[in-house]
Amino acid sequence: MTTFSMPPVVPDAWLAERLGTPGLVVLDASWYLPPTGRNARAEFEAGHLPGARYFDLDAASDPASPLPHTLPSDAAFGAYVGGLGIGSDDAIVVYDGSGANLSAARAWWVFRAFGHRAVAVLDGGAVRWRAAGRPMDAGAVTTPPRAFTARLDRGLVRSADDVAAALAQRTAQVVDMRSAGRFEARDPEPRPGLPSGHMAGAVNLPYTDLVGAEGLVLPAEEVRARLQRAGIGLDRPVIATCGSGTTACNLLLALERIGATPGALYDGSWTEWASSGRPIATGTAGA
C-alpha cells in the first residue's frame, strides 16, 4: 500500500523532492484540440518530466463511443493503466503542457472516478517545471505491466437526461467551463459542424478562470470568490460540463480543493448535447 499522502494539487518543489521514489508514478496527460496543431505524444517524446509516462486520454477511453474520450469499462481502464506499469498501490501525479491545466484535471478525475484516490495534479504542469529550471527527459518510456483494479463510481457521472432533468427541476447547478465566446455562441466550436451556445439554465465559468497568470491554481479563497461571482452555490450539487468532459474536471478539482460539495461530470458534455437535437440557448446566461 502506498504511504504517500497528497493534496489534490502539489507544487513542483514537492514533486522534485520525491521523483524516483518507489511507488510514485508521474504521468504526462497532455491533450490538445486539433485546431491547436499540437501533438501531445510527440511533445512528450521530445521532453517530459524525468521518469514520466504518457497517459493518452483517447486510448484510456471507450473505443465504441462516437463521442470524444468518454469513460471506458472498468476492465478496459484497468488494463490500460496496468499496461503503463501502474499498480493499484501506486501514488500518481499527473500534469500537462498547456500552462492552464487543460487536461491534467481530467486524468486526475478519471483515476478518482475509478476508485484510485492517491492522485494529484502538478501545479503549473510542465510549463512551471521548465520555468523553474528543472530537468527534462526525452524519448519513449516503457515499463513492465502491472495489475490495476478499476471500479467506476457511477454516482460521479451524469448523462444528458440527468442534465436535462437537473436543469428543468433545478436540482443541481450545471456549470459550463468553455470560453464565454463559445457559451454565448459568439465563437465557433473547435469541432467541425458542432453549433456553439449553451444549455438553457447553465452558468458559465471558463476553466482558465481557475488559474492565475502563471498557470498556477488560485488560492482557495480566490477560488471561492470566483465561483460565487459566477453564481455557483458552494453548498448545492454541481454538474460540470465543457466541450468533451475534459476542462470541466477543473471545476471538480477546485471543489475538492476548497472542501465544497463534491460535483459530478457530464461526460458527453457539449459535443453530445449539441449533436443530439437538444435545445440550445445563445447569449449570456439567463438572457
Summary of the structure (lengths in Angstrom):
residues: 287
radius of gyration: 18.2
end to end distance: 52.0
largest distance: 54.7
contacts: 926
relative contact order: 0.16
helix: 32%
strand: 14%
